[in-house]
Amino acid sequence: MSASAGLVRSTNEESIKKALKNLLLTGKTERRFQPNYGGNIEKLLFEDISPITTNLIQKTIWDTVERF
């Protein structure tokens, strides 16, 4: 049995979804030598939903995706 036999290959679409999820859910300063990496969005996930919070989440996602 080869070393990669237990690994599942992702399609391009699945890989992109996983990469975006990891990027957005990684908190700033969580990566040791990349302090600016991440979306830091977890701080907004449990806030009361309002138009302001919704806009802030959207802006955070767009800014993070554009930056990385």
Backbone as a chain_set.jsonl record, in Angstrom:
{"seq": "MSASAGLVRSTNEESIKKALKNLLLTGKTERRFQPNYGGNIEKLLFEDISPITTNLIQKTIWDTVERF", "coords": {"N": [[0.854, -1.184, 0.0], [0.622, 2.149, -0.887], [1.97, 5.32, 0.287], [0.227, 7.369, -0.239], [-2.238, 6.243, -0.49], [-4.386, 6.507, 1.309], [-5.202, 9.086, 0.986], [-7.472, 11.541, -0.28], [-8.167, 12.814, -3.373], [-8.762, 16.148, -4.24], [-11.077, 18.039, -6.209], [-10.71, 20.845, -8.417], [-12.667, 22.778, -7.766], [-13.459, 21.951, -5.197], [-11.033, 22.241, -3.868], [-10.657, 24.993, -3.983], [-12.833, 25.873, -2.447], [-12.115, 24.797, 0.063], [-9.695, 26.155, 0.507], [-10.549, 28.846, 0.635], [-12.252, 28.706, 2.854], [-10.404, 28.003, 4.875], [-8.753, 30.273, 4.766], [-10.53, 32.393, 5.471], [-11.418, 31.613, 8.017], [-9.148, 31.539, 9.519], [-7.543, 33.146, 12.114], [-6.177, 36.42, 12.518], [-2.758, 36.767, 13.278], [-2.622, 34.13, 13.99], [-1.081, 32.439, 12.475], [2.256, 31.864, 12.753], [4.581, 33.085, 11.398], [3.317, 34.657, 9.607], [1.709, 37.109, 10.271], [-0.339, 38.72, 9.246], [-1.953, 37.119, 7.782], [-5.078, 35.683, 7.05], [-8.644, 35.898, 7.691], [-9.926, 36.66, 9.956], [-12.559, 36.445, 10.622], [-14.04, 35.073, 12.456], [-14.604, 36.518, 14.714], [-16.853, 37.938, 14.082], [-18.899, 36.147, 13.659], [-20.75, 35.403, 15.652], [-22.181, 37.611, 16.324], [-25.021, 39.813, 16.766], [-27.346, 39.726, 14.129], [-27.542, 42.263, 11.89], [-28.115, 44.957, 9.583], [-25.709, 46.386, 9.567], [-23.818, 44.59, 10.655], [-23.992, 42.556, 8.739], [-23.049, 43.902, 6.443], [-20.448, 44.43, 7.32], [-19.393, 41.837, 7.566], [-19.511, 41.023, 4.864], [-17.761, 42.936, 3.736], [-15.376, 42.288, 5.062], [-14.93, 39.693, 4.069], [-14.645, 40.202, 1.277], [-12.417, 41.977, 1.292], [-10.434, 40.329, 2.404], [-10.264, 38.211, 0.53], [-9.461, 39.654, -1.756], [-6.97, 40.555, -0.858], [-5.49, 38.215, -0.562]], "CA": [[0.0, 0.0, 0.0], [1.45, 3.351, -0.995], [1.774, 6.335, 1.325], [-0.874, 8.26, -0.609], [-3.46, 5.463, -0.713], [-5.453, 6.991, 2.168], [-5.522, 10.477, 0.673], [-8.521, 11.761, -1.264], [-7.813, 13.923, -4.249], [-9.812, 17.157, -4.365], [-11.213, 18.687, -7.506], [-10.365, 22.269, -8.351], [-13.717, 23.502, -7.054], [-13.354, 21.585, -3.783], [-9.796, 22.84, -3.355], [-10.898, 26.427, -3.818], [-13.722, 26.028, -1.288], [-11.33, 24.525, 1.268], [-8.719, 27.226, 0.68], [-11.274, 30.036, 1.084], [-12.705, 28.463, 4.224], [-9.226, 28.106, 5.739], [-8.32, 31.669, 4.785], [-11.477, 33.239, 6.198], [-11.56, 31.205, 9.413], [-7.879, 31.709, 10.223], [-7.471, 34.429, 12.798], [-4.92, 37.167, 12.368], [-1.69, 36.384, 14.215], [-2.684, 32.701, 14.276], [0.081, 31.84, 11.815], [3.406, 32.445, 13.439], [5.419, 33.972, 10.589], [2.446, 35.399, 8.692], [0.741, 37.725, 11.195], [-1.443, 39.377, 8.546], [-2.723, 36.105, 7.046], [-6.355, 35.285, 7.626], [-9.782, 36.802, 7.553], [-10.328, 37.127, 11.282], [-14.016, 36.587, 10.542], [-14.698, 34.389, 13.568], [-15.068, 37.504, 15.702], [-18.141, 38.475, 13.631], [-19.872, 35.089, 13.403], [-21.769, 35.261, 16.682], [-22.776, 38.919, 16.598], [-26.414, 39.95, 16.346], [-27.438, 40.03, 12.71], [-28.14, 43.549, 11.551], [-27.541, 45.405, 8.312], [-24.324, 46.813, 9.781], [-23.013, 43.375, 10.799], [-23.985, 41.895, 7.432], [-22.132, 44.652, 5.583], [-19.101, 44.247, 7.84], [-18.974, 40.487, 7.176], [-19.262, 41.066, 3.42], [-16.541, 43.721, 3.49], [-14.239, 41.501, 5.545], [-14.704, 38.605, 3.113], [-14.106, 40.768, 0.031], [-11.069, 42.498, 1.538], [-9.524, 39.199, 2.618], [-10.077, 37.517, -0.757], [-8.646, 40.527, -2.619], [-5.614, 40.637, -0.333], [-4.792, 36.949, -0.745]], "C": [[0.893, 1.237, 0.0], [1.086, 4.355, 0.096], [0.577, 7.228, 1.022], [-2.197, 7.518, -0.79], [-4.628, 5.973, 0.128], [-5.88, 8.417, 1.889], [-6.592, 10.552, -0.396], [-8.136, 12.976, -2.089], [-8.998, 14.866, -4.396], [-9.879, 17.666, -5.792], [-10.838, 20.154, -7.332], [-11.384, 23.054, -7.537], [-13.656, 23.209, -5.552], [-12.127, 22.215, -3.143], [-9.974, 24.327, -3.085], [-11.793, 26.68, -2.607], [-12.948, 25.833, 0.016], [-10.345, 25.649, 1.55], [-9.388, 28.504, 1.191], [-11.748, 29.882, 2.527], [-11.542, 28.607, 5.201], [-8.766, 29.55, 5.879], [-9.228, 32.513, 5.673], [-11.568, 32.889, 7.676], [-10.256, 31.285, 10.204], [-7.849, 33.101, 10.836], [-6.142, 35.113, 12.544], [-4.014, 36.827, 13.534], [-1.729, 34.906, 14.59], [-1.506, 31.965, 13.63], [1.324, 32.592, 12.261], [4.209, 33.446, 12.609], [4.627, 34.726, 9.52], [1.351, 36.089, 9.514], [-0.445, 38.399, 10.519], [-2.305, 38.408, 7.755], [-4.025, 35.821, 7.783], [-7.414, 36.347, 7.496], [-10.27, 37.353, 8.867], [-11.845, 37.281, 11.382], [-14.728, 35.943, 11.719], [-15.207, 35.357, 14.629], [-16.436, 38.079, 15.333], [-19.251, 37.425, 13.559], [-20.991, 35.001, 14.434], [-22.334, 36.604, 17.146], [-24.248, 38.9, 16.199], [-26.444, 40.352, 14.873], [-28.204, 41.34, 12.527], [-27.553, 43.95, 10.205], [-26.059, 45.812, 8.452], [-23.405, 45.598, 9.877], [-22.894, 42.646, 9.471], [-23.015, 42.586, 6.488], [-20.682, 44.472, 6.022], [-18.552, 42.866, 7.479], [-18.645, 40.451, 5.687], [-17.966, 41.8, 3.103], [-15.305, 42.948, 3.923], [-13.907, 40.376, 4.571], [-14.076, 39.14, 1.841], [-12.674, 41.266, 0.214], [-10.048, 41.371, 1.69], [-9.239, 38.479, 1.306], [-9.222, 38.359, -1.709], [-7.202, 40.558, -2.172], [-4.825, 39.369, -0.589], [-5.204, 36.236, -1.985]], "O": [[1.815, 1.343, 0.808], [0.04, 4.253, 0.736], [-0.025, 7.784, 1.94], [-3.184, 8.124, -1.207], [-5.773, 5.875, -0.314], [-6.83, 8.908, 2.5], [-6.623, 9.73, -1.312], [-7.819, 14.035, -1.548], [-10.118, 14.423, -4.65], [-8.87, 17.718, -6.496], [-10.672, 20.632, -6.209], [-11.016, 23.894, -6.716], [-13.785, 24.119, -4.733], [-12.183, 22.672, -2.001], [-9.495, 24.849, -2.078], [-11.539, 27.599, -1.828], [-13.105, 26.608, 0.959], [-10.175, 26.054, 2.7], [-8.856, 29.171, 2.078], [-11.656, 30.817, 3.322], [-11.677, 29.258, 6.237], [-8.428, 29.998, 6.975], [-8.75, 33.26, 6.527], [-11.775, 33.774, 8.507], [-10.259, 31.117, 11.423], [-8.098, 34.1, 10.162], [-5.113, 34.46, 12.375], [-4.481, 36.626, 14.655], [-0.942, 34.47, 15.43], [-1.0, 30.987, 14.18], [1.405, 33.815, 12.149], [4.488, 34.548, 13.08], [5.209, 35.356, 8.637], [0.189, 35.688, 9.454], [-1.466, 38.628, 11.168], [-3.279, 38.817, 7.123], [-4.046, 35.734, 9.01], [-7.136, 37.517, 7.233], [-10.944, 38.382, 8.909], [-12.351, 38.126, 12.12], [-15.899, 36.231, 11.962], [-16.144, 35.039, 15.361], [-17.11, 38.651, 16.19], [-20.422, 37.776, 13.414], [-22.09, 34.557, 14.1], [-22.896, 36.707, 18.236], [-24.67, 38.071, 15.393], [-25.672, 41.202, 14.43], [-29.348, 41.486, 12.956], [-26.59, 43.338, 9.742], [-25.264, 45.594, 7.538], [-22.341, 45.571, 9.259], [-21.816, 42.17, 9.116], [-22.238, 41.921, 5.803], [-19.787, 44.372, 5.182], [-17.38, 42.738, 7.125], [-17.614, 39.908, 5.292], [-17.166, 41.333, 2.293], [-14.293, 42.954, 3.222], [-12.736, 40.132, 4.279], [-13.079, 38.595, 1.367], [-11.813, 41.001, -0.626], [-8.937, 41.453, 1.166], [-8.084, 38.172, 1.008], [-8.352, 37.822, -2.394], [-6.296, 40.584, -3.005], [-3.615, 39.43, -0.811], [-4.696, 35.151, -2.27]]}, "num_chains": 1, "name": "protein.A"}
